[in-house]
Amino acid sequence: MSRPDVFATPYEILAAYEQRSLAHVAGAPEQVEAAGLWRGIGYRIGDRHFVSPIAEVNEILTLPPLTGVPGAKTWLLGIANVRGNLVPVVDLRDFILGARSQTSDSTRILIVRQVGGSIGLLVDEVLGQRSFGENQLAEASGETDDHYAPYVGERVQLGDIQWGLFSMAALVRSAQFQQAAA
């Protein structure tokens, strides 16, 4: 732009923003693909930490208003309207452990796409993206808690925390999960 910003047209201002934005994208850490690096979305259920592949979690939402479903199991919290789509919302802790989650400001819904549509999974807290290297994955240990074993194949150490590698695909395919009628 040849003129000072105060005399620029709205188009020129937007074009300048775009150029500055594009200049910062190249080489940004989140854009760099590293060989042997596994990435996922970290979250907490109670005092346990889990991570699911980024490709399995389509969206993260705050708890939307829910409409109850008569005759459903307690872990099916209800149906939410998410941008015009009806999405069943499941309390993941209640489904796996049989203990209801306490909602708080940090409670989130993970939207998972499956064959019949999307489903929302209530978790206590989303902890952001987590990455694991090949050496960490090679040192992974198996899941020892029978409640989580059908969905968590391995646990990986990252700092002081053990992260269970939680498969959303295994969860939504399980016969128990597909039977929400009480």
SENUZA-968802 format. One record per residue (C-alpha): residue number from 0; residue in one letter; chain; x negated, y, z negated. Coordinates in steps of 0.001 Angstrom, whole numbers, plus 500000, padded with zeros to 6 digits. Layout:
// residues N
LUMBA  nr rest kette   east  north     up
LUMBA NUM    A     A      X      Y      Z
...
//
This chain:
// residues 182
LUMBA  nr rest kette   east  north     up
LUMBA   0    M     A 500000 500000 500000
LUMBA   1    S     A 498658 503355 500952
LUMBA   2    R     A 500988 505367 498747
LUMBA   3    P     A 501014 505386 494940
LUMBA   4    D     A 503565 503025 493337
LUMBA   5    V     A 505820 505887 492301
LUMBA   6    F     A 506489 506685 495990
LUMBA   7    A     A 506662 503059 497205
LUMBA   8    T     A 509868 501583 498573
LUMBA   9    P     A 511406 498635 496704
LUMBA  10    Y     A 510270 496360 499549
LUMBA  11    E     A 506648 497530 499241
LUMBA  12    I     A 506719 496985 495472
LUMBA  13    L     A 508052 493424 495912
LUMBA  14    A     A 505483 492682 498632
LUMBA  15    A     A 502687 493875 496317
LUMBA  16    Y     A 504011 491688 493477
LUMBA  17    E     A 504101 488715 495832
LUMBA  18    Q     A 500494 489265 496932
LUMBA  19    R     A 499273 489558 493331
LUMBA  20    S     A 501263 486476 492362
LUMBA  21    L     A 499866 484393 495220
LUMBA  22    A     A 496334 485479 494336
LUMBA  23    H     A 496738 483899 490886
LUMBA  24    V     A 498202 480581 492082
LUMBA  25    A     A 495139 479168 493811
LUMBA  26    G     A 493184 477003 491386
LUMBA  27    A     A 495567 477484 488473
LUMBA  28    P     A 495127 474608 485980
LUMBA  29    E     A 498694 473344 486407
LUMBA  30    Q     A 498174 473111 490186
LUMBA  31    V     A 494970 471064 490035
LUMBA  32    E     A 495405 467310 490434
LUMBA  33    A     A 492743 465336 488622
LUMBA  34    A     A 492133 461719 489567
LUMBA  35    G     A 493003 459313 486772
LUMBA  36    L     A 494995 461900 484810
LUMBA  37    W     A 498438 460800 483610
LUMBA  38    R     A 500914 463584 482754
LUMBA  39    G     A 504177 463523 480906
LUMBA  40    I     A 506655 465484 478818
LUMBA  41    G     A 506059 465127 475074
LUMBA  42    Y     A 508897 465052 472564
LUMBA  43    R     A 509678 463984 469033
LUMBA  44    I     A 512321 461665 467601
LUMBA  45    G     A 512110 461816 463818
LUMBA  46    D     A 508449 461500 462884
LUMBA  47    R     A 507525 459586 466067
LUMBA  48    H     A 505965 461236 469121
LUMBA  49    F     A 506742 460078 472644
LUMBA  50    V     A 505834 461066 476164
LUMBA  51    S     A 507675 460187 479362
LUMBA  52    P     A 506397 460604 482915
LUMBA  53    I     A 507142 464042 484316
LUMBA  54    A     A 508959 462423 487243
LUMBA  55    E     A 511496 460845 484850
LUMBA  56    V     A 512538 464093 483122
LUMBA  57    N     A 514366 466397 485507
LUMBA  58    E     A 515281 469197 483135
LUMBA  59    I     A 515141 470315 479509
LUMBA  60    L     A 518150 472108 477983
LUMBA  61    T     A 519355 473420 474666
LUMBA  62    L     A 522352 471521 473306
LUMBA  63    P     A 525371 472492 475451
LUMBA  64    P     A 528988 472334 474238
LUMBA  65    L     A 530179 468731 474259
LUMBA  66    T     A 533566 467104 474778
LUMBA  67    G     A 533980 463877 472812
LUMBA  68    V     A 534747 460568 474485
LUMBA  69    P     A 537418 458513 472670
LUMBA  70    G     A 536487 454873 472143
LUMBA  71    A     A 532756 455446 472705
LUMBA  72    K     A 529907 454273 470503
LUMBA  73    T     A 528597 456797 467982
LUMBA  74    W     A 525408 457391 469958
LUMBA  75    L     A 527377 458753 472931
LUMBA  76    L     A 527838 462299 471659
LUMBA  77    G     A 530104 463397 474494
LUMBA  78    I     A 530194 464851 477949
LUMBA  79    A     A 528605 468202 478843
LUMBA  80    N     A 529273 470407 481837
LUMBA  81    V     A 525842 471166 483283
LUMBA  82    R     A 526232 473581 486202
LUMBA  83    G     A 529467 471939 487300
LUMBA  84    N     A 528292 468344 486816
LUMBA  85    L     A 529614 466154 484019
LUMBA  86    V     A 526679 464678 482117
LUMBA  87    P     A 527034 462142 479279
LUMBA  88    V     A 524834 463085 476310
LUMBA  89    V     A 523283 460350 474158
LUMBA  90    D     A 521705 460759 470725
LUMBA  91    L     A 518467 458867 471389
LUMBA  92    R     A 517684 458383 467694
LUMBA  93    D     A 521168 456994 467005
LUMBA  94    F     A 520957 454683 470021
LUMBA  95    I     A 517558 453261 469076
LUMBA  96    L     A 517587 453373 465257
LUMBA  97    G     A 521285 453634 464393
LUMBA  98    A     A 520689 456906 462496
LUMBA  99    R     A 522280 460157 463691
LUMBA 100    S     A 520003 463074 464639
LUMBA 101    Q     A 520250 466344 462754
LUMBA 102    T     A 520519 469186 465239
LUMBA 103    S     A 518382 472292 464762
LUMBA 104    D     A 517009 475187 466797
LUMBA 105    S     A 514339 472872 468210
LUMBA 106    T     A 516785 470147 469328
LUMBA 107    R     A 516752 469668 473098
LUMBA 108    I     A 518433 467591 475786
LUMBA 109    L     A 516246 465817 478335
LUMBA 110    I     A 518132 465410 481608
LUMBA 111    V     A 517277 462119 483292
LUMBA 112    R     A 518514 461292 486778
LUMBA 113    Q     A 519699 457728 487321
LUMBA 114    V     A 521564 455878 490073
LUMBA 115    G     A 525099 456867 488952
LUMBA 116    G     A 524190 460481 488135
LUMBA 117    S     A 522351 462314 485397
LUMBA 118    I     A 522347 461571 481685
LUMBA 119    G     A 521297 463785 478792
LUMBA 120    L     A 519156 462445 475938
LUMBA 121    L     A 519125 464329 472638
LUMBA 122    V     A 515659 464587 471074
LUMBA 123    D     A 514559 466413 467930
LUMBA 124    E     A 511979 468583 469667
LUMBA 125    V     A 510235 468959 473026
LUMBA 126    L     A 506490 469386 472603
LUMBA 127    G     A 505524 470295 476158
LUMBA 128    Q     A 503317 468658 478728
LUMBA 129    R     A 500755 466088 477610
LUMBA 130    S     A 497938 464633 479692
LUMBA 131    F     A 495997 461422 479170
LUMBA 132    G     A 492774 460367 480849
LUMBA 133    E     A 491882 456886 482066
LUMBA 134    N     A 489727 456224 478996
LUMBA 135    Q     A 492600 457072 476631
LUMBA 136    L     A 494997 454849 478579
LUMBA 137    A     A 492437 452024 478582
LUMBA 138    E     A 492308 452191 474762
LUMBA 139    A     A 496118 452149 474404
LUMBA 140    S     A 497686 449794 471880
LUMBA 141    G     A 501010 447999 472151
LUMBA 142    E     A 504205 449170 470468
LUMBA 143    T     A 504673 447545 467055
LUMBA 144    D     A 508194 448777 466195
LUMBA 145    D     A 510792 446349 467566
LUMBA 146    H     A 513355 449162 467879
LUMBA 147    Y     A 511200 451010 470409
LUMBA 148    A     A 509437 448031 472058
LUMBA 149    P     A 511946 447619 474942
LUMBA 150    Y     A 511240 451201 476074
LUMBA 151    V     A 507682 451862 474865
LUMBA 152    G     A 504996 449690 476401
LUMBA 153    E     A 501933 451362 474946
LUMBA 154    R     A 500835 453927 472408
LUMBA 155    V     A 498033 456346 473246
LUMBA 156    Q     A 495948 458338 470781
LUMBA 157    L     A 495604 462077 471458
LUMBA 158    G     A 493926 463913 468601
LUMBA 159    D     A 495595 462884 465345
LUMBA 160    I     A 498841 461819 467018
LUMBA 161    Q     A 499827 458500 468548
LUMBA 162    W     A 502107 458975 471522
LUMBA 163    G     A 504436 456201 472661
LUMBA 164    L     A 504677 456015 476455
LUMBA 165    F     A 508484 455957 476697
LUMBA 166    S     A 510066 454671 479913
LUMBA 167    M     A 513345 456460 480640
LUMBA 168    A     A 513846 454042 483545
LUMBA 169    A     A 513723 451043 481175
LUMBA 170    L     A 516155 452802 478839
LUMBA 171    V     A 518834 453569 481437
LUMBA 172    R     A 518544 450064 482953
LUMBA 173    S     A 519024 448273 479625
LUMBA 174    A     A 522348 446424 479219
LUMBA 175    Q     A 522815 447842 475697
LUMBA 176    F     A 522482 451410 476989
LUMBA 177    Q     A 524993 450817 479761
LUMBA 178    Q     A 527639 449606 477303
LUMBA 179    A     A 528833 452823 475646
LUMBA 180    A     A 532346 451557 474816
LUMBA 181    A     A 532869 450883 471114
//
